[in-house]
Amino acid sequence: MTAAAVSRPGPLTRLRWAVADGATLTRRDLDHWARQPWQVVIGLLFPVMIVLMFGYLLGGGMSVPGGVGGSGYREFLIPGTLALTMVFGLEATFQAVNLDVARGVTDRFRSMPMASSAVVVGRSVADMLSSAVGLAILVACGLAVGWRWHNGLASALAAIGLLLLLRFAMLWLGIYLGLLVKSEGTLVAVQILVWPVGFLSNTFASPSSMPSWLGTVAEWNPLSSTVAAARELFGNPGWGGDSWIAQHAILMAVLWPALLIAIFFPLSVRRYRNLDR
C-alpha cells in the first residue's frame, strides 16, 4: 500500500502528462486540416459570401441607424457576420467529434495510456486555433470591403475577445452534442438547430421590426448580445433598443457564454467519461 502510494505520480507530473497528451491530440487535429485544406476553405466561403452578397447586392437599399449608404450597411453587417461565424463553428466541432465517436476512434484513444482529458482538450484547442485564424481572415475581408472600427485598438481587441468567447461556448455545446449522438450523418439535424438560432437575432434585422414575442426572443438570444456588444465596441452602427437586455449588451456578451460553458463543459466531461455506457 505504501509502496504504491509512493510510486504514484504527483499532481504536477499528471498535469504535465495531461498537457503533453492534449498537445499531441491538438497536433493530430491540425494535421487533418493541413491534409484536407478544402474543409477550412469551404467553412470560410459561407461568411465571405454573406459579406459580399449582403454588402454589395443589398447594402445600397438597406438603411441602418447611424449608417450612410452601402458602406454604412457593411459596417453594420461585419460584426454580425463575425459573430454568426462563431456560432456556426459549432457544426464543424460537432461533425469532427461525432465522426471520431461513430468510427470508434475516441474509444481507441480512451483505451490508450493517456490523460482522460486529452481528447476533449485537443479538440477544443485545435478548434479555437482554427476559429481564431478564420476570424482574422474575415476581419481582413471586412477591411477590404470598407469596414472599419472607430473606438481604438483596445476596444476592437475587446470585441474580438467577446467573439472568441462566444465560439468557446459553442465549442463545448458542439463537443457535448458530438459525444451524445453516436451515429454519422446527423449534421443536418444540428444545422436545423443552429440556423434558426443564428438568424433569429439582431444580426440582419432589428428585433423591434418583429412581432413583439419574436422580438423578445431575438433580443434574449445570446448571439444578439455578442453582436450588439461587438458593434458597440467597434463603433459601428447598430439597432440600439430600450430594453434591459439591449442596454447591457457587453455585460450579457460575457454572461451568456459563461453560462453556456458552465453548463456544457461539465456535461461534456461527464459524457466523455461515460461514453461506453
Buried (B, 14 or more C-beta within 10 A) or exposed (E): EEEEEEEEEEEEEEEEBBBEBBBEBBBBBBEEBEEEEEBBEEBBEEBBEBBBEBBEEEBEEBEBEBBEEBBBBBBBBBBBBBBBBBBBBBBBBBBBBBBBBBEEBBEEBBEEEBBBBBBBBBBBBBBBBBBBEBBEBBBEBBEEBBBBBEBEEEBBEBBBEBBBBBBBBBBBBBBBBBBBBEEEEBBEEBBEBBBEBBBBBBBBBBBBEBEEEEBBBBBBBBBBBBBBBBBBBBBBBBBBBEBEBBEBBBEBBBEBBEEBBEBBBEBBBEBBEEBEE
